[in-house]
Every structure is written in C-alpha cells, then in structure tokens.
Amino acid sequence: MKIANLMKTTAFALAAMSVLGFAAPSSAQDTKSITTVVKISGIPWFDRMETGVTKFAEQNPEMDIRQVGPATADSAQQLQIVNDLVATGVDALAVVPMDPDILEGILGRAMDRGTIVVTHEADNQTNTHADIEAFDNSDYGAALNERLAQCMGEKGKWTTFVGSLGSRTHMQWVGAGEENAKKYPGMELVDPNNESFDDANGTYEKAKEILRKHPDIKGFQTSAGNDVLGVGRAIEEAGLAGKVCLVGTGLPNPSTAYLESGAITAIGFWDPQKAGMAMNAVAKLMLEGKEVTDGMDLGVEGYESVTVTPGAGKGLLIVGNGMVLVDKETYKDYLF
C-alpha cells in the first residue's frame, strides 16, 4: 500500500512539473541533450551563433549539446529537422524559427512528450516554454529607421526587405520602422517587404530592380543578416555609395568593405553567439526544473538582468539588453 501511495505521489509531482513546463531532474547517469535548430546553416550569422552553442557545450561537458539547420532558408526543411529530432527523443530544443506558425504543431507535440522548447526571434510562438529576445523588437526596428531617416535628411523614397513574410521579428522591425517614419511626412515608403530568404545574391538582384524602378530612391531598411550585403553591393555597383542610405541588420566582419565605402550606412545587430548561449542556458535551467525569474542573470553578456513576462502561450517571454547600432566610425569595436 505504501509503495502504491509513493508511486502516486511521484506521478503527481512529475505531472505538476510537466504542466509548469519543466522536466523532472535527471539522475546523475543521464546525459541530457539540447539541440539548437537555426533558420539556415553556413551563413555568417548562424556560424557566429554556433560558436556560442559550442562554447556552452564546452562549459557543460556532461551534456550533449549541438547546433543543426537546413542548407537553405526553407521553413519546410526546418520543420523536417525538428520532426526528426522530436522522434529521436531530444531532451530540449532551442529553435530560431523561419516561420513560427509552421512549427506550432510539432513544437506542441514535442512539449506534450516532455521536451523542453525554447525559441528565439519568435515572441508570438504559442507552443514554447520560453521565447528569448535580445531586446524589444519594436525599439530595434524604430532605431534602425531613425538612423535611416537621419541619413536621408528625413525625406525621400525608401523601401524595406525581410527574410520572409513569415519571419516574426523581421516583420516587427519593418513595422516599427514604418511607424517611426510617420514622424517625417517627407519620407515615402515604396514597394515594401521584399522577401530575401537571407540570400545575398537574390537580394542583390532585387535591389537592382528597385534601383531601376525608383532611380530617385534614397533609402533601404533591411532585416535578414545577408540583406545589407546584397543591397550594399547593388548600391556600390550603381555608383550610389554615400548617396543612397542603407541601414539594416548585419554583422561587422562581413559588412566591413561596404561600411568603409559608404554603401552601407549603418548596421544593427545583437551578438548571435550570446543569443545561442542564452537559449541553451534557459533550456538547461528548465531541464533542471529551475525557474527563470524577472531580473535574473543568465550568465551571458547582454542577458545579465532579463525581463520576464508571460509569453504568447503558457510560456515565458524573456528579453535581454543586447542591441548594438554601429557605422563606419564605430564598427571596429565589434569585429565578429
């Protein structure tokens, strides 16, 4: 009778932890696994994120920690990768969704099976235990646009690029940019929300089309990490460096040549390395059955005092303070 009661008590405790979104603490013999799934492998942004995942793995040698992603920016390929990982029984997923809506079903099933789910760049994700953002996305989009407006003299035609129309953060950034631009009646948005799929060559071709269609265009606000490279190339080849303004998300090392030539006005970013580490830190805490609380230090630069609020679903929204905006004069302080 005592054994039966003990089994019931244990089952109740485990069920309660499951409802709260935490896994039961593992025994010392267990090797817990965290797999980070990015939008696309082999590009500078997510190569940088992988250095953070690798660093976190080195700090936690008792765990199986790695990063994977599709070869192209394809939400269907990313969905298949997540499906396969859930089928193999991964303990925790740290996902940067190409399109949050497409992953809702499989992430929900993963959570039902006891898998910890942490997302990034997806504050609208319902099926996640926690979404972690480097900063407030509206503030970031407005900051990019304000820098663009300054460069444009607060007037002229401008346009926007996003990785995909399903990319939550990209649409938030350009949406906030549009709101910010309303302060300046002389700024005219044309042909907005061009999809780049984070392909620098494709972005280059699209930017050339826009420059031909709108020879008087004065500005571009871009979102995916490779967009500034494609648009910057088009601007430079057209002899418009320093004449057409370009402000968007990018990393300093890949952007150096265009920042120096003036083809890129400024770039905004957060360090993907630190974001990768923060996602894995949250996943590890939840695997250990620990709470993530407001003001908590995740032990990662830019995430020393996070803001924690209820998320889109039953999980948490965790926001750090990692926004950086640099130009030709300041980018050398952040060479990665």
N, C-alpha and C positions, 0 to 999 in steps of 0.2 A: 504494500500500500504506500509506504514511504517513497519507494522508487518511482511509483506512478505519479505521486504528487510532485516529486523533484523534476520528472520529465515534463509535467505540465507547466511548472514554474519556468523552466528553461525555455520551453517553446514560447511562452508568453513574452519573456524578455526579448527573445530573438525577433518575434513578430513586432514588438514595440519599436525596436531599433530599425527594423525594415520600414515601418511607417514613417519614422523620422528621417529616413534617407541615409542611414548609416549601416555599415556592415558590422557583424559581430567581430570582436577582436580575435585574431587568429592565434593558433598555437605557435610555439617557437619553431616547430618543424615546418610550418607552412612557408612557401615562397609566394608572396603576393605579387601580382603583375599589374602594371599601369602602362597602357599603350596610348600614345598621343597620335591622333589622326588629323593631319593637316589638309588644307584645300588642295595643294599641289606640291609634289616633291621636286627638288632640283632647281629651285629658283632662290635668289639671294635671301628673300625674306624668311622663308621656311628653312633654309640652310642655317640661318642665324638662330632660328628657334630650336633647331636640332642640337646646337651647341649647348643650349640651356637644358634640354632633356638629358643630354649626355652628362652634363655636369651634375644634375640632380641624381642620375643613376650612380655616378661615382661617389656621391655623398651617402647613398643608400645601397651599398653592395649586397645587402640581404634580399633586395627586391629585384624583380625582372622588369626593367623599365626601358622602353624604346619608342621610336617615332616611325610612322609609316604615312603614306599618302599616295594618291593617284598620280600617274605620269602627266596627265593634263588636267586643266581646271574643269572637271566634269562631275557634276553632282551625282550622276548615276554610278560612276566608278567609285566615288567616295562612299556611297550607300552600300555598295557590294563589299567594300573593305570592312565597314562597320558590321555588316551582317555576318561576315566570316569570323570576325573577332568575337562577336557575341556567341556564335555557335561553338567556338573553341573554349569558351568559359573564362575569358579575361576578367580579372577582378575589378578593374577600373578603366574607364575610358576618359581621355582628355581630348575633346574634339573641337576643331575650328571648322564649323560647318560652311560649306559652299552655299547651301541653301537650307536654313533651319527647318522650313516646313517639310522638306523631303525626308529629313531624318527623324521627324517626330515619332513615326510609328515604330521604327527599330529601337530608338532610344527608350521609348516607353516599355517595349518588350524586354530590353536589357535591364531596366530598373526593376521590372516585375521578377526577373530572375535573380535579383540581388546584386547586380553590377552597379558600382558607383559610376555616375556620369557627371563629368564637369565639362562645361563648354566655355568658349571664348569667342568674342565678336558675334554674340547671339543672345542679346538681352531679352528677346521675345521668345526664346526657347521654352516651351512648357515642360517638356519631359527632360529635365536635368535636375540634379541635386543642387548644383550651383553654376551660375554663369559668372565668369570673372572678366572684368573690363579694366583696361589700363587707365581709363579716365572717363568722364562724362562725354558721351559721343556727340551730343548737341554742342557742347562747348568747343569740342575739337573742330567740328565742321564749320562753326562760326569763326573760329580763329583762323582757319585756312582761308576762308572767304574774306575776312578783314584784311589779311595780308595781301590778297589778290586785289582788293579794292584800292588799297594804298598804292600799289604798283600801277594800276590802271588810271590813277587820278580820279577815281570814283565815277568813271563814265566809260561808255563803250560797250560793244557786244562781248559776251562771254559764254562759255559752254561748260558742260560737266561730263566726266567719264566715271563709270563704275565697273567693278569687276563683272558683276551680273546684276540684273534687276532683282534677283532673289537674295542678294547679299545684304543682310540686315544692316550692318554698320555702314556700308558704303552708301546706302540709301538714306540713312540717318545723317551722314556727313553732308551730302549734297543738299538734302532737305534743309538742314540748318544753314547751309551756305545761301540757299535761295532766300530764306527768311532774313538773314543778315543783309543781303544785297538790297532788300526793300528799303533800307535806310537811305539808299542812294538812287534817286529817280533816274539818273543818267545811265545806270547800268541796265543793259538789255540782255536777257537770257535767250539764247538761240539753240535749237537742236539739242536739248539736254539729255542726260542719262544715256550716253553712248556706252554700250557694253564692250568691254575689252577682253574679258576672260583671262586677265592677267598675262596677256601675250604682247610683248613689246613690239613685235613685228606687225601684228594685227592693229595695234593701237597707232603705230606709225602710219599705216595706210589710211586708217580712218581719220587721223589728224590732218593728213594731206588733203583728203576730200573736203574737210571742213574749211581748211585754209583757202581752197579753191572756191568753195561755195560762198564763203564770207571773207573776202580779201581784206575787209576792214575790221576783222575780229581783233579784240585787244586782250582776251584772257581765257585761260583754261584752268579749271579746278578738277583735279583727278583724285582717284581713290585707291585703286589696286597698286601694289608695290612697283610693278613694272610700267605703269602708265606714264610716269614722268619721263622714263627713258624713251618710250615711243614718241610721245608728243614733243619732248625736247629735241629729238633727232629731226623731226619734221620741221620744227621752228628753226633749228640751226641750218638745215639744208636750204631752207627758203630765204636765208639771209635776214631773218627776223629776230635773232637773238638780241635781247635788250629792248626790243620794240613790241613784241607780244609777250604778255606776262603768263607765267606758268607756276602754279602753286599746287602741290599735291602730296600725297603720302609716298614716301620713298626712303631709302637708306643712303647714308652719306657716301660710302665707298663706291657703289655703282653709279651714283649721281655726280661724282666729282667733276668729270670733264664738262658736263653741261652746266653745273653751277659756276665753274670757272669762266665759261664762255658767255654766260648770261642767258643761255637758252632755258635754263631752269631758274626761276626767281627765288624760290624757297621750297623747302620740303618739311613736312611734318611727319612725326613718327613716334612710336614708343619702341622700346627695345624688345624684339621678339624673343631674344634669349631669356630675358627676365619674365616675360609672359609665359613661356614654356615652363620655367621653373615654378612660377606661381600656380599654374594649373595643376602641376604634379604635386605641389605642396598641399593644396586643398584636397586633392584625391587621397593622398596619404593620410591626412588628418581624418578624413571620413572613413577610410578603411579601418582606422584605429578606433573608430567610434567616438571621436572627439568633435566638439562643437567649433564652428567658426563664428566669431563674435565681432560686433562693431568695435572698431579701433584696434583690432588685433594686428600684430606684426607677423607676417607670413615668413619672415626671414629672407626676403628678397627685396632688392633695391627697387623703390617705386611702389612697394606694397607693404611699407612698414607700419602704416596705420590705415587699414582699409575701412571703407564704409560698407556696412552690411545691412541690406533691406530685403523685404520679401521680393521674390522674383516673379516672373510671368505666370509660373505654375505654383507648385508646392515647394519649390526650392528657393535658393537664395540668389540675390544679385550682389556681387562683391565688386567694389570699384576702388581702384588704386589711384595714384597720382603720378602717372608716368609720361605725360605729354611733353614733347620737345618740338620746337619750331626753329629751324636754322636756315641761314642763307650763305652766300659766298664768304661773308666775313666770319661766320661762326661754325661752319660745319666741321672744321678740323678738330673741334673739341670732342667729336663723336665719330671716330673713324672705325666703323664696322659695316 
